[in-house]
Amino acid sequence: MLEVENVHFDYAGERSGDYPGGATIRADFTVATGHSAALMGPSGSGKSTILNLIAGFLQPHRGDLRFARQSLLGLAPAKRPLTYLLQAHNLFPHLTVRQNLAIGLHPGMRLSPQQNVAIDQALESVSLCEFAHRKPDSLSGGQQQRVALARCLARNRPLLLLDEPFSGLDETLRAEMLSLILRLQEKRALTLLITTHQQRDADVLGAEVVMV
């Protein structure tokens, strides 16, 4: 279970283009293991901030963040039991698809046999095995997002955070990606937290809506 317990983050005094006057972000909710929740609210309400707090890129000024009953506070981002899929897929254009997954597991891409198997399984999960040796620029936008998703899956973490990852896709590709996420979430029993402006995204995922 993901527990966001009485979390406060105060932007007052910090420079932020999103919060020019300073703001306090508050959150208090839980997501059951293997279930989904959707953070919804207007732009600037703090949806992405909450994901960054859970991921460890920001630290709350009050409250606690727990997963599987263990506090995440004090853990470095790389040590937290999660992966994070952004709208900007952050693929390295000079690396192949497989190398983009490999560098997510080891910065020098020196992988164990188990890690190589994890990459094979992740690419198979998103139907990209035949594109393993292609560069990202040769792929469509939807395929690039599937590569980014596969990079998350290869790390085999139980909590998946998604920050409006499909907003740049057309409606057909968006629907395909949401269906893929749903299938993978059910197959792997992932706990999923997504930010979105679209109610239908939450509906497709069967996600509980948390207003921010």
N, C-alpha and C positions, 0 to 999 in steps of 0.2 A: 504494500500500500504506500502511495505517495501522500505525505501529510505536509501541508503548508499551514502552519499553525501561528495565527496572529502575527504575520510577518509585516513589518513596516520598513520602507526604504524612503529616506528623505532626500530629495534633490535640492533642497534649499542650500544656497551657497555654492552649488556645483554648477559648472558650465554645461548646459545642455540645450541644443537647438530644439529638442522636442519639448522641453519643459523650461521655457525662457524665464518664467517667474519663480521657479522652484515649485516643487510639488511633493506630496507624500503619497507613496503607493502603498496600499494596504491589501492584504490577501489572507483569506482563511478558508481553506477547502481541503478535501481529500479526494483521491482517486483510487478506487479499489484495484488490487492486483489483477492484471489482465483486462482491465476496463479502460475506457476512454473518457476524456473530458475536453471541452472546447472553451477556451478563454475568448469571450466576445465583449466588445465595447468600442466606442469611437476611437479614432486615431489619437494618440497621445494619452490614452487612459492608463497605460502601464502594462499592456499585455506582454510585450517583448521584454520589459524589465523583469517581470515575474519569471520568465524563462531564464533570463540571464542570472537571476538570483539562484534558481534551482541548479543551473549549470555551474555556478561558482565564479562567474565573471564579475559579479557584484556581490557585496556582502550586506545582509540585512542589518538594520540598526536595532531591530527588536524582533523577537519571535524565533521560531525554529523551523527547520526543513528536515524531514525524515523520510527515508525510504526503507521498507522492510524493518521498521522500528529502530533504525539506526540513524543518528543525526548526520546530515551532510556537512554541517558547519565545521570548518577546520580542515576539510578534505580539499586537496587541490582539484581543479577541474578534471584533469586526466584520471584522477583516482575515483571519481564519482561513477556510480553504476548506470550511466546514461550515455546516449548519443544525441546529437543536436543537428537537425536538418533545417537549413536556412533557405530563404527565397533565393539568395545569391548562392549558387551551388559550390562556389569556391574550388572548382576543379583546376588542376594545373595543366595549362594548354600544351606544354612540351612533353607531358607524360602520356602514356597510353592509358586506356581504361583500367587495365589490370594494375598498372603502376600507381594509378590514383588510389586504388583500394589498398595497395600494399603500403604506401606511404602513410596511410591512416593507421596502420598497425605497427609500423616501425619506421622512424625517420630515415634510416639508411636502407630500408626495404630488404633487410636481411631477415627472412621469415623462417619460422619453423615449419615442419611438414603439416602440423595441425593448422597453422595460419594459412598455408596455401590451400588446404581443403576448405577452410572457412571462406576464402575468396571465391573458390569455385562454386560453393553452395550459394553464396550471396549473388553472384552473377546469374546463376541458374534461377534463383528466386525472382529476379526481375527480367528474365528472358533476354539477357545480353551476352551470353557465352560467346556467340559468334562475333561480337564486337570487342572482345578483350584486348586486341592489339591495335585498335583504332585510336586516334587522338580525339579529344572532345570536340574540336572544331568541325570534325567531319560528321558529327551526330546532330540530330534534331534537338530542339529544346526539351521535348518530352524525354528523349533518350538520355540527355545530360542529367535531367533530374532523377532518372532511374539509376544512373551511375552514382549520384550523390546518395541516394537511398541505399544502394548496395554497399557503399562505403560504411554507412551506419550499421547495416546488418552484419557486415564482416566482423565488426568489433564485438558482436554478440553480447550486448548489454540489455538488461531487462526493461529499461525505461527509455522511451523515445520521445524527444521534444521536437515539435515542428512549428516553425515560425513563419506562417503564411507561405509555405514552400511552393504553392502552385498558383499564386496570384498572377504570375506572368504568362500562364498557359491559357490557350483558348478553352472553351467550355468542354469540348470533346476530350482533349487531353487531360483536363482537370478531373473530369469524371473517371477517366481510366486510371489516373494516379490514385484517386481516392479509393477506388475499388481494389487496386493493388495493395494499398496500405491496409485496408480492412482485411483482406485475405491473409496478409503476412502477420498482422496483429493477432488474428485468431489462431493461425498455425503455430506461432512462436509464443503465444500468451504474453505479448508485450503490454506493458502499461503505457498508455499514450496520452500526451497532452499537446494540443494544437491551438495556435492562435488563428483566428479567422474573422472576417467580416460577414461571412456567408452562413446563414442558418442551414442551408442545404448540406454544407460540409459536415456539420455536426450530425445532421439527420442520416447521411450516408454511413457515417462511422458509428452511429448509435451512441454518440457521445453526450454525456451530461453537460449542459451549458452552465458555465460560471461567468457571470457578468462582472466586468471590471470597470 
